[in-house]
Amino acid sequence: MNLIITTLLITMTLSLALTIVSFWLPQMNPDAEKLSPYECGFDPLGSARLPFSLRFFLVAILFLLFDLEIALLLPLPWGDQLNNPTGTFFWAATILILLTLGLIYEWTQGGLEWAE
Protein backbone atom coordinates (compact mmCIF):
# COMPACT_ATOMS: atom_id res chain seq x y z
CA MET A 1 0.00 0.00 0.00
CA ASN A 2 2.86 2.33 0.76
CA LEU A 3 4.33 1.76 -2.71
CA ILE A 4 1.06 2.67 -4.41
CA ILE A 5 0.69 5.90 -2.42
CA THR A 6 4.32 6.82 -3.11
CA THR A 7 3.89 6.19 -6.83
CA LEU A 8 0.71 8.28 -6.94
CA LEU A 9 2.39 11.13 -5.06
CA ILE A 10 5.38 11.09 -7.42
CA THR A 11 3.19 11.09 -10.54
CA MET A 12 0.94 13.87 -9.26
CA THR A 13 3.92 15.99 -8.18
CA LEU A 14 5.66 15.46 -11.51
CA SER A 15 2.47 16.28 -13.45
CA LEU A 16 1.91 19.44 -11.43
CA ALA A 17 5.53 20.54 -11.82
CA LEU A 18 5.45 19.99 -15.60
CA THR A 19 2.17 21.88 -15.89
CA ILE A 20 3.54 24.86 -13.97
CA VAL A 21 6.78 24.88 -15.98
CA SER A 22 4.83 24.72 -19.26
CA PHE A 23 3.11 28.00 -18.38
CA TRP A 24 6.36 29.77 -17.48
CA LEU A 25 8.61 28.39 -20.21
CA PRO A 26 7.06 29.49 -23.54
CA GLN A 27 8.02 32.84 -24.99
CA MET A 28 5.05 35.05 -25.67
CA ASN A 29 5.95 37.25 -28.65
CA PRO A 30 2.68 37.88 -30.49
CA ASP A 31 2.89 39.46 -33.91
CA ALA A 32 0.38 40.12 -36.69
CA GLU A 33 0.70 36.65 -38.23
CA LYS A 34 0.38 34.80 -34.94
CA LEU A 35 -2.70 36.81 -34.04
CA SER A 36 -4.29 36.09 -37.43
CA PRO A 37 -7.20 33.63 -37.29
CA TYR A 38 -5.87 31.83 -40.38
CA GLU A 39 -2.95 29.47 -39.77
CA CYS A 40 -3.13 27.38 -42.93
CA GLY A 41 -0.74 29.38 -45.09
CA PHE A 42 -3.39 31.00 -47.30
CA ASP A 43 -3.78 34.72 -47.62
CA PRO A 44 -6.46 35.74 -45.09
CA LEU A 45 -7.36 38.84 -47.09
CA GLY A 46 -8.01 37.02 -50.37
CA SER A 47 -11.08 35.18 -51.55
CA ALA A 48 -12.31 32.32 -49.41
CA ARG A 49 -13.54 30.48 -52.51
CA LEU A 50 -10.12 29.43 -53.85
CA PRO A 51 -10.02 25.83 -55.06
CA PHE A 52 -8.07 23.56 -52.73
CA SER A 53 -5.86 20.95 -54.33
CA LEU A 54 -6.82 17.39 -53.47
CA ARG A 55 -3.17 16.35 -53.88
CA PHE A 56 -2.56 17.54 -50.34
CA PHE A 57 -5.07 14.95 -49.16
CA LEU A 58 -3.46 12.27 -51.33
CA VAL A 59 -0.06 12.91 -49.79
CA ALA A 60 -1.58 12.82 -46.30
CA ILE A 61 -3.35 9.53 -47.00
CA LEU A 62 -0.18 7.99 -48.44
CA PHE A 63 1.74 9.09 -45.37
CA LEU A 64 -0.85 7.52 -43.07
CA LEU A 65 -0.89 4.35 -45.13
CA PHE A 66 2.86 3.84 -44.96
CA ASP A 67 2.90 4.87 -41.31
CA LEU A 68 0.31 2.17 -40.68
CA GLU A 69 2.52 -0.28 -42.56
CA ILE A 70 5.35 0.38 -40.13
CA ALA A 71 3.00 -0.12 -37.20
CA LEU A 72 1.82 -3.44 -38.63
CA LEU A 73 5.33 -4.70 -39.35
CA LEU A 74 6.85 -3.56 -36.06
CA PRO A 75 6.08 -6.81 -34.16
CA LEU A 76 7.62 -8.89 -36.96
CA PRO A 77 10.88 -9.73 -35.12
CA TRP A 78 8.88 -11.05 -32.15
CA GLY A 79 6.62 -13.00 -34.49
CA ASP A 80 9.61 -14.90 -35.79
CA GLN A 81 9.94 -16.50 -32.36
CA LEU A 82 6.57 -18.25 -32.68
CA ASN A 83 6.11 -21.93 -33.39
CA ASN A 84 5.20 -21.25 -37.02
CA PRO A 85 7.30 -18.32 -38.27
CA THR A 86 6.32 -18.99 -41.89
CA GLY A 87 2.80 -17.75 -41.15
CA THR A 88 4.23 -14.50 -39.80
CA PHE A 89 6.43 -14.13 -42.86
CA PHE A 90 3.45 -14.86 -45.16
CA TRP A 91 1.26 -12.13 -43.61
CA ALA A 92 4.10 -9.59 -43.54
CA ALA A 93 4.90 -10.33 -47.20
CA THR A 94 1.19 -10.02 -48.06
CA ILE A 95 1.01 -6.56 -46.47
CA LEU A 96 4.16 -5.42 -48.26
CA ILE A 97 3.01 -6.79 -51.64
CA LEU A 98 -0.41 -5.11 -51.36
CA LEU A 99 1.11 -1.78 -50.42
CA THR A 100 3.70 -2.03 -53.19
CA LEU A 101 1.03 -2.83 -55.76
CA GLY A 102 -1.05 0.12 -54.56
CA LEU A 103 1.95 2.43 -54.81
CA ILE A 104 2.78 1.19 -58.33
CA TYR A 105 -0.84 1.70 -59.40
CA GLU A 106 -0.88 5.22 -57.95
CA TRP A 107 2.42 6.01 -59.65
CA THR A 108 1.31 4.73 -63.08
CA GLN A 109 -1.97 6.66 -62.86
CA GLY A 110 -0.02 9.88 -62.27
CA GLY A 111 -1.40 10.44 -58.79
CA LEU A 112 2.02 11.23 -57.40
CA GLU A 113 2.81 13.93 -59.96
CA TRP A 114 2.68 17.20 -58.07
CA ALA A 115 2.90 19.55 -61.04
CA GLU A 116 0.65 18.87 -64.00
N, C-alpha and C positions, 0 to 999 in steps of 0.2 A: 504494500500500500504506500509506503514511503517513496518507493521508486516512481510510482505513477504520479504522485503529487509533485515530486521534484521535476519530473519530465514536463508536466503541465506548467509549472511555474517558469521553467526555462523557456518553453515555447512561447508563453504569453509575454514574458519579459523581452525576448528577442523580437517578437512581432511588434510590440509597442515601441521598442527602440528604433526599429527599422521604419516604422510609420512616422515617428517624430523626425528622424533624420531626412526622410524623403520630403518633408515640408520645408526643411531648412536648406537642403543641398541645392535644389535647382536655381539657376540664375533666371531672374525675371527681367528680361529686356524686351518689352513689347515694342513692336514697330508696326507700320501700316500693313505689311503683308501678314504678320501673325494675327493681327486684329481683324483681318478680312474674314468674312463668313465662308469664303470659298477656299478650300485647301487642295483642290484636285489638279491644279496646274493650268486651268483654263482662265481666260481673261474674265474677271467678274463684271466688267463694264460692257462686254459685248453681248451679242444675242444669246439667249438661252436655248434657242432652237437649232444649234449647230448639230450636224449629224455626228454621232459617236461611232468610231470604228469598232466593229465586232472583233477585230484581230486582237485587241487587248484581252477580250474574254477568252479567245482561243489560246493565247499564251498562258493565261492564268489556269485554264483547265488542263493544258499539257503539263504545267508545273505541278499541279495537284496530282495528276495521274502518275507522274514519275516519282513524286514524293511518296505516294501510296505504294508504289512498287518497292521502294526501299523499305518501307515499314513492313510489307509482306515478306520480303526476303531477309529481313534482319534475323529472325530465329533460325535461319538455315543451318548455321554451324552446330546448333544444339540439336537440330533435327537429324543430323548425321549420326548422332549417338543412339538413335532408336534401334529397335530390333530389325526393322525393314527400311534401311536408308534409301533404297531405290524408289520407294514411294515418295519420299521427300524430294528426291532429285527430280522425279517425274513432274510433281506439281510445281516446283520452282521453274523447271524448264518450260512447262505449259504457260505459266505467267509471263516469262520472258519472251516466248515466241508470240503470244497474243499481243503484247505491247509492241514488239518489234514490227509485227505485221500492221498494226494500227499506225505506227509512225511512218512506215513505208507508204501506206495508203495516203496518209495526210500529206506526205512530201510529194508524191506523184500527182495529187490533185491540186497542188499549188497552194495549199492552206498555210504553209510556213513561209511563203514569200511575203515579206513585209511591204515592199514597194511594188506597185503594180505597173 
